[in-house]
């Protein structure tokens, strides 16, 4: 006896699927909102910190030391 479940069970499954999808979308939107607010807060915090509390160091020009090896000189060693 192979009885198929009635159509009511299929409607129940589809209804549960829609409810789970709606709950998932709501949870994802809250997660996205809190993530955006956290990112905005961190951006403003770092901007204020860099703008008002940064340590200004004098510009020291970089002097290279050592020898410069040209690309053509590597081929002459062989």
C-alpha positions, 0 to 999 in steps of 0.5 A: 500500500503506497499512499501518497501524503495528501496535498495538505502536507505539500502546502505545509512544506511550502508554507514552512519554506516561505516562513524560513526564507522570510526569517532568513531575509530578515536576519540577513538584513539585520546583520547587514545593517549592524555590519554597516553601522560597525564599519561606519563607526570604525571609519569615523573613529579612525578618521578622527584619530588620524586627523586630530591625534596623528604624530607628525614626523619630519620628512626624511629623504630616503638615501639608497645605499649599496650598488645597483645591478642592471639587468644587462649585467646579469647576462654577462656573468655566464 
